[in-house]
């Protein structure tokens, strides 16, 4: 094989995006190694088969490929779903389609460039909750000042009036006023806390110790439902740098939510492990190490609409709840340079994953 052919082949197989060569009959003639990795399939499973093998039931992809072959048109940013032979069978991709030309400019096929959009979509989803907090910060400080001033006047007036009224039942009404003013004031404080950087006291923290203390607090609540905790811990998990008190607040909130969501005689799984995070494709694969704490309940789960609103301040599915617990938990974890990921399916339960970075050596 001559040098240009070697060069072209090396370029073809070195690309981090997938590349397909499609024949005029829409049969896959060739692919680079990235396609195998991206689709979790061997080349033998799709080579010499129709393009629909990798993009089933997506007529817009096939229509554009046919148009490339007949007119020489090019298409950019074509959104599609790639098909894998795994339980999570589909993943988002972005396609570029262009004609495969011979030296006489005749069209002998179509070249399909495939970009895996899974990480980008996940980062977009991750950013949405943070956006909610940014929007909240823009109005919270002004609201806090405007609301707290009259609240102080209402509380003081109610307390003075209570001292002047002899009728006990009337005094009880004023007790309610003072109590409700206190509740509003505490909610405003929590809103303000959401907009301020946390003063974290970072120290070596054993995540299993944190979880043990939270489970001790919540075991009676789950026992009243005749449920149980099932712990699967990685004993080799190293300590992390974290603010232990802040993490306790996060996991108390998440585990309490799981207990409340659980059915009678349900099981809540607490799993810890090391995760390599996202790999960057280089000559030597580099990855960021995280620990992962998974809280898995067998409750009713949530639909996609509810999941998208989960971290929105004041959104709650509970009868008694402020809707700030998850938003505060998200802020704490993000201030630890971690992330929270929630996956749920209606009637099948919910899994909450908390990723926290290991100390970089």
N, C-alpha and C positions, 0 to 999 in steps of 0.2 A: 504493500500500500504506500502511495507517495506521501510526501510531507504535508501538502494541503489537506489531504483526506484525513490524516492523523490529527491535524489541527482542528478541523471541523468536528471530528468525533469527540475530541477532548472538550471543546467548547460545549457541544451538545450535552455531554454527560456531567459537566461541571456546573450547569445552571441550577440555582436553588429553586426555581419555579419549574413546574412540570411542562413538558413539551410533547405534543402528539403530532404525528404525520398521518393525515387521513386521506384515503384514496377517493377518486371520483364517485365510488359507490358507497361512500361514508363508512368504509372499513378502516380500522386502525392498523396502519402498516408498520409504524415504528413509535417508540417512546423512549424517553430518557429514564434514568434510574430514580429520579425524584418522583415520578408518577407512581412507581411501586410503593415508595415510602408514604406518599401522600394518601393513596387510596387503600393502603394496607392490603395490597393484592400483588401477586406475582404477575409478571408480564404475560405468562402463558394463559392466565385467566381472562385476558381481554385482547391480546394481540390477534389480529385477523378476525376480529369480531366487530360488530357495528358500534358506531360512536355512542349509540343509545345504551350500550353496556355500562358505560361510566356515568351517563347522564340520563337515566330512565325517565320517561313520561315528561320530557321537557322539549316540547315541539319547537320552541323559539330558538333553542340551540341548533337543532337539526335544520331548521329553515334558514338560519344565518349561514350555516356551513354550506348548504346547497347554493345559496346566493354567491358565496365566495367562489365556489367551483364554476359557476356559470357566468358570472359577470366580472370576477376579479376584485370585488368590493372588499374592504377591510372593516372590521368591527372592533371597537375598544370598549372596555368596561361592561361586558355582558355578564350580568349576575345569573348564577346558576347554583345547583346543589350537586355535589359529587356523591357517588354511591359507594359505600364500603360494604364488605361482607362481615360486618361486626354488628353488635347490638345497637351502638350509636352509628347507624348506617349512613346518615347524611351529614354533610358539612358544607359550609358556604364557600364558594369559589368565585373568582372574577376571571373572565376569559377574554383573550384577544385572538381574533381569527383573521388570518391573512392567506393569500394564495401562495402555493408552492410552485415557483416558476422554473422552467427549464431555460437553457441558453437562448432559445428562440422566442422567449417570452410566452410560450404556451403554458396553460395551467395543467399541472399534473397531480394536483392534490391541494389540500388545505393544511396549514400549520396552525395548531391550537396551543396557545400559551396559557397555562393554568396557574393562577395565584391562589394559594390557600388563605382564606380570609378569617379562619377560626379565631386566631389570636386577636386580630383587629376588632372583630365583633365582640369578643369577650372584654377587651379593654374599653370599648365604647359602652358596654353594659355597666362595667365597673365605674366609669366616669359619671354616669347618670345620677347615682346617689350623691356623689360629691357635689354635683351641680345643684342639687336641691339645697345642700347646706350653704353653698355660695349665695344662692338667691335669698335664703333665710337671713344670712348675715347682713345683707344690704338694708333690711328693714328692722332688724331686731333692736339695734342699739337705740334708734330713735323711738321705737315703741316702748322700750323699757323705761326711758326717761319720762315720756308722756303719760304712761299708765301708772308708774310707781308713785309719782307725786300726788295725784288724787287718791290713790289707794291708801297712802299714809294718812291723809285727811279723813277718809271714811273710817279707818280703823280707830284713830284717835277720838273721833266724835262718837262712835259707837261705844267705846270704852267709858268715856265720860258720861254719856247718857245712861249707861247701865248702872252707874253708881247712884244716879238720881232717881231711878225707878224702883218703887217698892214691890210692884206686882211681879211675882216670880216667873209667871208664864211669859210676860212681856220681856223680862230679862233674858229668857231663853232664846227669844227671837234675835236679840242683839248678840248673844253668844254665837248664833249661826252666822250672823254678818261678819263678826271678827274671824271666825273659823274659815269662811269662804274667802275673805280678803287674804288670809294667810296662804290658802291653797293657790290663789292666783299669783301671789308674790313668789311662791316657790316655783311655779311653772315658768314665770318670767326669768327667774334665776337660771333655770335649766336651759332656757332658750339662749340666754346670754353666754352660758358656758359652751354652747355649741359653736359660737362664733369666735371664741378666744383660743389661742394656742394653749394646749395643756402643759402644765409645769410637771413634766414626768420625772419621777425619781427612779432612774434606770439602775438596776442591780441584777446580779445573777439570780435567776428565778427558775425553780423547778416546776414545770407546768403540771406535773402529776400531783404535786402538793396543793396547787391552786384548785385543781379539779376535785381532789379528795374533800377539801373543805366545803366546796359548793355542794357536792353530792350529799354530804352530811346534813346540810341545811334543807335540801329538797327531798330527801328520801321518804319523810313522813307524808308529804303531799302526794307522792307517787304511790305510796303504800295504801292510801285511802282509796285509790282506784284499783287496788290489787295488782299494780304494775311492778316492774322491776327494772333496775339499771343493769346493763351488761357492759363491762369494761374490757376493752382489748387495747392494752398499752404496749408500746415498744419500750422494753426496759433499757435499751441502749440510748434512748433519747437524751441528748446533752442538755445542760441548762441553757437558757436564753437570757439576753439582756432585756429586761422589761420592768415596768412599774407594776409590782405585784398587786397592789390595791386596785389599780385601774383594770387589770385583767380580771380580777375577781368580780368587778362590777359587770364586765362584759359577759363572762360565763354564767354568772348568776342570772342575768337577763335571758340569755339564750337557752339555758337549761330549764328555767322556769317556764319559758314559752313552750318548750318541748313537752314538759309535764302537763301544761294546760291543754295542749293539742292532743295528747295521748288518749286513746280509747280505754275503756275498762279492760283490765288485765293486759294492757299493752306493754311493750318493751321499748326502752330507750337505749340505744347503743352509743357508747362514748369510745371513740377510737383515736389513738395518737400514732403518728408515724412521721418519717422524714420524707419530704417531697423534693425532687430536684428542680421543681418549678419549670421555667421555660428554657429550652435549649436554644443556643445560638449556633447556627451552622457555620463552623469554621474548620480549618485544617484539624484542629483538636477541639472537639465539642466542649463548649463552656456552658455551665449552668449555675444558677443561683440556688443555694440550698435554703429550704424552709422546713419548719416543722408544721404539721397539719393536725388540727384537732377537729374531728368530725362528730357532730351530734345528730343522730339519726332517729327520728321518731316514726311511729307507725300510725299516725293520726290521719285526719281526713285530707291533708295536703291542700294545695292551692292551685288555682288556675293561673295561666300566664299573666292575665291582667293584674291579679293580686300581687304576684311576684314583682312586677315592675314598680309597684307603689310601695313596696315593703319599707324602704329606707326614707320615704317622704315624711318629714316632720308632721305630726298630728294625724297621720293616717294609721288607723288601727282597726282590727277586726274584732277586738274585744269589747264587751259591754262596759267594762270598767278599765280604762286605759287612756293614757295621755297621748300615745302615739309618738313619744319621744325616745323610748327605750332603745329601739334599733338604730335610730339616727345617732344617738350618743355612743352606742357600741361601735358603730362604723367609724366615728371620728376617733375614738380611742385607738382602734386597731390601725387606722391609717396614720395616726401620729406615731405609731410603732413601726411604720413602713411595711405594714402587712396589708392583708385584704380579707374580706368576707365574701364568700360565694354561697348562694342559696339555690338549690335545685329541688323542685317539688312537682308532684303530679297528683291531680285530684283523686282522692280515695286511696292513694298509695303511700302517703306520708311525705315527710320533708327531711332533707339533708342539709345541714349548715356546716360549711367548711371554713375554719379560721386559719389563715396562713400567717405565720410569724417568722421573720428571718432569723437564721442562725448567725451567730457572731462570726464575721469574716476574719479568718486568721491572717 
